[in-house]
Amino acid sequence: MALVQAVEDGKLVESTSQSSLSQTTGASSDMDKDAFLQLLVAQMKYQDPLEPTSNTEYISQYAQFTQVEQMQNMAKSMDLQRASTLVGEEVYIKTTNSSGETNYVRGKVDYVVYENGKAYLSIGEQLYSIDDLDTVADPEYLAAYDKAYDFNVAINKLPGVNAIGLSDGEAIDELEKIYNEMTDYEKSFLATDVVNQLNKYIEKLKELRTIAGEDEGTQNGEDTEDTQGTEGTGNTDTGA
């Protein structure tokens, strides 16, 4: 499966997956056995005849190389296993565009692709190297974070507490409803200042509605008195 390079804001988005893949498809930069043997032969060929390297030292060098190679293979195997466990998880991938700007891609890992001994995570039909993995997040955490973020955006759209009117009542009522329906875990994502701000909006709205209700009641009372006065005058005239 070929890699597809994303475009963002008219710029090519590159992650280390592209560069790492191109490196692995070319000549391997890792020290393999053939390269080690070539170095060993060159060392034997150009060694000082008066102070030749002992066989024991050669064996020791080879043993050290073998240990390093085994550790590298083990690390690669662990990366592949770790990538498999990420399928279905919500993750953040760190990317860099052609201008050197760092961005983050968030999404669910749909599947994993293995190419040239490396693992690539598929997110939204884009492949990213597991080396670019920045964060693995619990879905409940992300849902709570998103809800808190939307809540902050909504409350910041309201005018100042002393500047609100009855027309803002619907928005404030909705925010109060959302907050009351939040779990304790979701509420923990809200700053104390935001909660205090919400309470101020709620109290101010109550004051406005109380005043509006009193004004309406007063107006209705005046209308009733005027009506009664008019009726009374009419009756007097009739009696005369």
C-alpha positions as CSV (number, residue, x, y, z in Angstrom):
1,M,0.0,0.0,0.0
2,A,1.5,3.4,-1.0
3,L,1.6,6.3,1.3
4,V,-0.7,9.3,0.5
5,Q,0.7,12.7,1.4
6,A,-1.8,15.1,2.9
7,V,-2.3,18.8,1.9
8,E,-3.2,21.4,4.5
9,D,-3.6,25.1,3.8
10,G,-2.1,24.6,0.4
11,K,1.1,23.0,1.9
12,L,2.3,19.5,1.8
13,V,2.0,17.9,5.3
14,E,5.0,15.7,5.9
15,S,5.5,13.4,8.9
16,T,8.6,11.3,9.7
17,S,6.7,8.4,8.2
18,Q,7.5,9.7,4.7
19,S,11.2,10.2,5.4
20,S,11.5,7.0,7.3
21,L,9.8,5.0,4.6
22,S,12.1,6.5,1.9
23,Q,15.1,5.6,4.0
24,T,14.0,2.0,4.4
25,T,13.2,1.5,0.8
26,G,16.7,2.6,-0.1
27,A,20.0,1.3,1.2
28,S,19.6,0.3,4.8
29,S,21.5,2.5,7.2
30,D,21.5,-0.2,9.9
31,M,24.6,-2.3,10.4
32,D,23.8,-5.8,9.2
33,K,26.0,-8.9,9.2
34,D,27.4,-8.4,5.7
35,A,28.5,-4.9,6.5
36,F,30.1,-6.1,9.7
37,L,32.0,-8.9,7.9
38,Q,33.2,-6.4,5.3
39,L,34.6,-4.2,8.1
40,L,36.1,-7.3,9.7
41,V,37.9,-8.3,6.5
42,A,39.1,-4.7,6.0
43,Q,40.4,-4.6,9.5
44,M,42.3,-7.9,9.1
45,K,43.6,-6.8,5.7
46,Y,45.0,-3.5,6.9
47,Q,46.1,-4.4,10.4
48,D,49.6,-3.9,11.5
49,P,51.6,-7.1,10.8
50,L,53.8,-6.4,13.8
51,E,50.8,-6.1,16.1
52,P,48.1,-8.3,14.7
53,T,44.7,-8.4,16.3
54,S,44.1,-11.6,18.3
55,N,41.4,-14.1,17.4
56,T,39.9,-13.5,20.9
57,E,39.4,-9.8,20.1
58,Y,37.7,-10.6,16.8
59,I,35.3,-13.0,18.5
60,S,34.6,-10.4,21.2
61,Q,33.8,-7.8,18.6
62,Y,31.5,-10.2,16.8
63,A,29.7,-11.1,20.0
64,Q,29.1,-7.4,20.8
65,F,27.7,-6.9,17.3
66,T,25.4,-9.9,17.7
67,Q,24.1,-8.5,20.9
68,V,23.4,-5.1,19.4
69,E,21.7,-6.7,16.4
70,Q,19.4,-8.8,18.7
71,M,18.5,-5.7,20.7
72,Q,17.6,-3.9,17.5
73,N,15.5,-6.8,16.3
74,M,13.7,-7.0,19.7
75,A,13.0,-3.2,19.6
76,K,11.5,-3.5,16.1
77,S,9.4,-6.5,17.2
78,M,8.1,-4.5,20.2
79,D,7.2,-1.6,17.9
80,L,5.2,-3.9,15.7
81,Q,3.3,-5.4,18.6
82,R,2.6,-2.0,20.1
83,A,1.2,-0.8,16.8
84,S,-1.2,-3.7,16.6
85,T,-2.6,-2.8,20.1
86,L,-3.4,0.7,18.8
87,V,-6.1,-0.4,16.4
88,G,-9.4,1.2,17.4
89,E,-7.7,3.7,19.8
90,E,-7.9,7.5,19.6
91,V,-4.4,9.0,19.1
92,Y,-2.6,12.2,18.3
93,I,0.0,12.1,15.6
94,K,2.7,14.9,15.4
95,T,3.3,16.1,11.8
96,T,5.5,18.8,10.2
97,N,4.6,20.6,7.0
98,S,7.0,21.8,4.3
99,S,7.4,25.1,6.2
100,G,8.6,23.3,9.3
101,E,5.4,24.1,11.2
102,T,4.3,21.4,13.7
103,N,0.7,20.2,13.8
104,Y,-1.2,17.4,15.3
105,V,-3.6,15.0,13.7
106,R,-6.2,13.4,15.9
107,G,-8.2,10.4,15.0
108,K,-8.9,6.7,15.5
109,V,-6.5,4.1,14.2
110,D,-8.4,2.1,11.6
111,Y,-5.6,-0.4,10.8
112,V,-1.9,-0.9,10.8
113,V,0.4,-1.4,7.8
114,Y,3.8,-3.0,8.0
115,E,6.4,-2.0,5.4
116,N,10.1,-2.7,5.4
117,G,10.0,-3.7,9.1
118,K,8.2,-0.6,10.2
119,A,4.7,0.0,11.4
120,Y,2.4,2.7,9.9
121,L,-0.9,3.7,11.5
122,S,-3.9,4.5,9.3
123,I,-6.0,7.5,10.4
124,G,-8.6,8.8,8.0
125,E,-7.0,6.8,5.2
126,Q,-3.6,8.5,5.8
127,L,-0.6,6.5,6.9
128,Y,1.6,7.8,9.7
129,S,4.8,6.2,11.1
130,I,4.5,4.9,14.7
131,D,7.5,7.1,15.3
132,D,5.2,10.1,14.9
133,L,2.8,8.9,17.7
134,D,2.5,11.6,20.3
135,T,-0.5,10.7,22.5
136,V,-2.9,7.8,23.1
137,A,-6.1,9.1,24.7
138,D,-9.1,7.4,26.3
139,P,-12.3,8.1,24.3
140,E,-14.1,9.2,27.5
141,Y,-11.3,11.7,28.2
142,L,-11.6,13.1,24.7
143,A,-15.4,13.3,24.9
144,A,-15.2,15.2,28.2
145,Y,-12.5,17.5,26.8
146,D,-14.5,18.3,23.7
147,K,-17.6,19.0,25.8
148,A,-15.7,21.3,28.1
149,Y,-14.1,23.1,25.1
150,D,-17.6,23.7,23.5
151,F,-18.9,24.9,26.8
152,N,-16.1,27.4,27.1
153,V,-16.7,28.7,23.6
154,A,-20.5,29.1,24.2
155,I,-20.1,31.0,27.4
156,N,-17.4,33.3,25.9
157,K,-19.9,34.2,23.2
158,L,-22.2,35.8,25.8
159,P,-21.9,39.5,26.6
160,G,-20.7,40.7,30.0
161,V,-22.9,39.7,32.9
162,N,-24.2,43.3,33.4
163,A,-24.8,43.6,29.6
164,I,-27.1,40.5,29.1
165,G,-30.8,40.9,28.3
166,L,-33.8,38.6,28.3
167,S,-32.8,37.7,24.7
168,D,-29.8,35.9,26.1
169,G,-32.0,33.8,28.4
170,E,-32.3,30.8,26.0
171,A,-28.5,30.5,25.7
172,I,-28.0,30.8,29.4
173,D,-30.7,28.2,30.1
174,E,-29.1,25.8,27.7
175,L,-25.7,26.2,29.3
176,E,-27.2,25.6,32.8
177,K,-28.9,22.5,31.5
178,I,-25.7,21.2,29.9
179,Y,-23.8,21.8,33.1
180,N,-26.4,20.1,35.3
181,E,-26.3,17.0,33.1
182,M,-22.5,16.7,33.2
183,T,-20.9,14.0,35.2
184,D,-18.5,14.9,38.0
185,Y,-15.7,13.7,35.7
186,E,-16.9,16.0,32.9
187,K,-17.2,18.9,35.3
188,S,-13.6,18.5,36.4
189,F,-12.6,19.7,32.9
190,L,-14.2,23.1,33.6
191,A,-12.2,25.8,35.3
192,T,-13.6,27.2,38.5
193,D,-13.8,30.7,37.0
194,V,-16.0,29.3,34.2
195,V,-18.4,27.8,36.7
196,N,-18.5,31.0,38.7
197,Q,-19.2,33.0,35.5
198,L,-22.1,30.7,34.7
199,N,-23.6,31.2,38.2
200,K,-23.4,34.9,37.7
201,Y,-25.2,34.7,34.4
202,I,-27.9,32.6,36.0
203,E,-28.4,35.0,38.9
204,K,-28.5,38.0,36.7
205,L,-31.0,36.4,34.4
206,K,-33.3,35.6,37.4
207,E,-33.1,39.3,38.4
208,L,-34.1,40.4,34.9
209,R,-37.0,38.0,34.7
210,T,-38.2,39.0,38.1
211,I,-38.1,42.7,37.1
212,A,-39.9,41.8,33.9
213,G,-42.5,39.9,35.7
214,E,-43.1,42.7,38.2
215,D,-43.4,45.2,35.4
216,E,-45.9,43.0,33.6
217,G,-47.9,42.5,36.8
218,T,-47.9,46.3,37.4
219,Q,-49.0,46.9,33.8
220,N,-51.8,44.4,34.1
221,G,-52.9,46.0,37.4
222,E,-53.1,49.4,35.8
223,D,-55.0,48.1,32.9
224,T,-57.5,46.4,35.2
225,E,-58.1,49.6,37.2
226,D,-58.6,51.6,34.1
227,T,-61.1,49.1,32.9
228,Q,-63.0,49.0,36.2
229,G,-63.1,52.8,36.3
230,T,-64.5,53.0,32.8
231,E,-67.2,50.4,33.6
232,G,-68.2,52.2,36.7
233,T,-68.6,55.5,34.9
234,G,-70.7,53.8,32.3
235,N,-73.0,52.3,34.9
236,T,-73.5,55.7,36.6
237,D,-74.4,57.3,33.3
238,T,-76.9,54.5,32.7
239,G,-78.5,55.0,36.1
240,A,-78.9,58.7,35.6
